[in-house]
């Protein structure tokens, strides 16, 4: 039920997204990226380009075409290059493919995992000493000697239900867990997750179109109320093959193990999260004995976030979960214990805890730990929840946050900072400024090349202002941010139709000061030119940087608090003299589709037309990890799930409803559509329904699909919520 627009873009443009990324050299004065099928190096501050790996270097012996780099990684000594290519999608990302190793000195190019099926390798990593590679293939972990090419199976019991070195559907979708193994710092051991999904029931998707006989596609999928897949972490000795299992306490069926990382060759830190996800424990584990010692506990009355949607949860690369400080004696951790999302430094024995970021603001994401200069660089926006800026503060917790982003550039900033904190790429955009980038020097934030700076490019990137940001306060005193695009040639004496775009759930916010934020990618024309007011509002429970209370107020009340906030905000908007109360439409996808249904059913006097895509109609059908995090356990508070589900209120439908779903949706299952259809039929409610065969949650597969969906959406909106002034 994640934000489908991000997912949609990653599915349609995955290679473009990754090819634009850069990787900093460890010395911090250069970066690497792929360009024109080659790997190039840029040296700073002059930004001098050299070709490090040519297409000829990337062409295997006897081949006529060079390898297409999907992703790459250097060995620690920078003498070898690991290349990921020939990739295939697994659920959300193309995390399965082939791997090659290029010796940068001899230019020898060799494929690893040649004995495994084509495009079956996942998450290959070179050992720290550069002599071996490890990878996952068909749910088992392998280690291969780069000199001899001999491969050794670390695990042999893996299958679709017993998963080694990677994760099941729920862990991947809800914890962003994909890469499930790590090398020890001394290259002698590998730690890995094992997920036991044998007790998880399969959800059966049915392919009715690719053969005259239907084909069943099973997905292990634990719905709300179902016991989670037990997870454990093993540490394998590369030489002997012996596996030591970490002895985490508690029932594995009632706990999650979402984070693990080596500190040194003799210590692994592991995070354990209880099933309700409101208690987080960190254990220091001995990889030789498996002993686990509790060093830190964090609790919340609602739930604990592992990360936020501000972070890149769709990254291919392994992200370090524990950020080490003071030579591994401390680590950085995030907590909302004081009412805001802040960074803490915690001693690895748990006896000392220091708040680093202080104040009434949320840390949106960490960009760099600069121990040499005692600085922490992070993203935040203390005064405007729709924007994002770079801040810095003292890493010892003795300073105040200082804004680094230019004061005159109001909007959304992001940074990729070099390991030494000397240089960074800086990107900027807002609702009327196209994304622009520059290279800067820190800590003064000065452009390396004035002619190529954001300041120099700002005028050409500036577009006419069409998006208006506003705040609306409901009769309950709740103030919410919103954006609005008014019709072209707007006449305040006329009345116009309003189309609300909604999401409303804890996974995503809509109201960002970013370029294109108000674009409706499904509308085939120009909404402003045709005479629509298009707007969106972020209610309580959305992950805006407004503090813990704002975000957690929705606990056990999804489908109620968020829906009431939206409806009461709409009531205030209906008071605007230029709004036509008879032409009010709402639409959304995934969680936004659920919100659309709830708004149509719970507040039919407000919303006259709704278009819901891939919606959860019954909260009990969605996965346990997501739904139980925000709603509790059905065994304890079943009525909350019922009260928040659109299907409960389907009998109240009065307006025009278009419901759309893909039959191959592994995320929000197609069963939601049929349950809702049955309920609407039972109560004699007429509506329009479109099922897209075998399409997933993004409804992006198949020739002509997007064009058909956009036309369906647009024609329905024009027919039932006619555009233009009256």
HELIX and SHEET records of a PDB file:
HELIX    1   1 UNK A    4  UNK A   12  1                                   9    
HELIX    2   2 UNK A   14  UNK A   19  1                                   6    
HELIX    3   3 UNK A  169  UNK A  175  1                                   7    
HELIX    4   4 UNK A  252  UNK A  254  5                                   3    
HELIX    5   5 UNK A  326  UNK A  328  5                                   3    
HELIX    6   6 UNK A  450  UNK A  452  5                                   3    
HELIX    7   7 UNK A  454  UNK A  461  1                                   8    
HELIX    8   8 UNK A  527  UNK A  530  1                                   4    
HELIX    9   9 UNK A  548  UNK A  552  1                                   5    
HELIX   10  10 UNK A  561  UNK A  573  1                                  13    
HELIX   11  11 UNK A  591  UNK A  602  1                                  12    
HELIX   12  12 UNK A  619  UNK A  621  5                                   3    
HELIX   13  13 UNK A  624  UNK A  631  1                                   8    
HELIX   14  14 UNK A  634  UNK A  644  1                                  11    
HELIX   15  15 UNK A  646  UNK A  652  5                                   7    
HELIX   16  16 UNK A  671  UNK A  682  1                                  12    
HELIX   17  17 UNK A  705  UNK A  720  1                                  16    
SHEET    1   A 4 UNK A  23  UNK A  24  0                                        
SHEET    2   A 4 UNK A  30  UNK A  35 -1                                        
SHEET    3   A 4 UNK A  38  UNK A  43 -1                                        
SHEET    4   A 4 UNK A  48  UNK A  53 -1                                        
SHEET    1   B 4 UNK A  71  UNK A  74  0                                        
SHEET    2   B 4 UNK A  80  UNK A  90 -1                                        
SHEET    3   B 4 UNK A  93  UNK A 103 -1                                        
SHEET    4   B 4 UNK A 109  UNK A 112 -1                                        
SHEET    1   C 4 UNK A 121  UNK A 126  0                                        
SHEET    2   C 4 UNK A 132  UNK A 137 -1                                        
SHEET    3   C 4 UNK A 140  UNK A 145 -1                                        
SHEET    4   C 4 UNK A 151  UNK A 153 -1                                        
SHEET    1   D 3 UNK A 162  UNK A 164  0                                        
SHEET    2   D 3 UNK A 189  UNK A 196 -1                                        
SHEET    3   D 3 UNK A 181  UNK A 183 -1                                        
SHEET    1   E 4 UNK A 162  UNK A 164  0                                        
SHEET    2   E 4 UNK A 189  UNK A 196 -1                                        
SHEET    3   E 4 UNK A 230  UNK A 237 -1                                        
SHEET    4   E 4 UNK A 243  UNK A 245 -1                                        
SHEET    1   F 2 UNK A 202  UNK A 207  0                                        
SHEET    2   F 2 UNK A 215  UNK A 220 -1                                        
SHEET    1   G 4 UNK A 255  UNK A 264  0                                        
SHEET    2   G 4 UNK A 267  UNK A 274 -1                                        
SHEET    3   G 4 UNK A 279  UNK A 285 -1                                        
SHEET    4   G 4 UNK A 292  UNK A 299 -1                                        
SHEET    1   H 4 UNK A 323  UNK A 325  0                                        
SHEET    2   H 4 UNK A 330  UNK A 335 -1                                        
SHEET    3   H 4 UNK A 342  UNK A 347 -1                                        
SHEET    4   H 4 UNK A 353  UNK A 355 -1                                        
SHEET    1   I 4 UNK A 365  UNK A 370  0                                        
SHEET    2   I 4 UNK A 375  UNK A 380 -1                                        
SHEET    3   I 4 UNK A 389  UNK A 394 -1                                        
SHEET    4   I 4 UNK A 402  UNK A 403 -1                                        
SHEET    1   J 4 UNK A 412  UNK A 417  0                                        
SHEET    2   J 4 UNK A 423  UNK A 430 -1                                        
SHEET    3   J 4 UNK A 433  UNK A 441 -1                                        
SHEET    4   J 4 UNK A 446  UNK A 447 -1                                        
SHEET    1   K 8 UNK A 467  UNK A 473  0                                        
SHEET    2   K 8 UNK A 479  UNK A 485 -1                                        
SHEET    3   K 8 UNK A 532  UNK A 537 -1                                        
SHEET    4   K 8 UNK A 496  UNK A 501  1                                        
SHEET    5   K 8 UNK A 579  UNK A 589  1                                        
SHEET    6   K 8 UNK A 609  UNK A 613  1                                        
SHEET    7   K 8 UNK A 656  UNK A 662  1                                        
SHEET    8   K 8 UNK A 688  UNK A 692  1                                        
END                                                                             
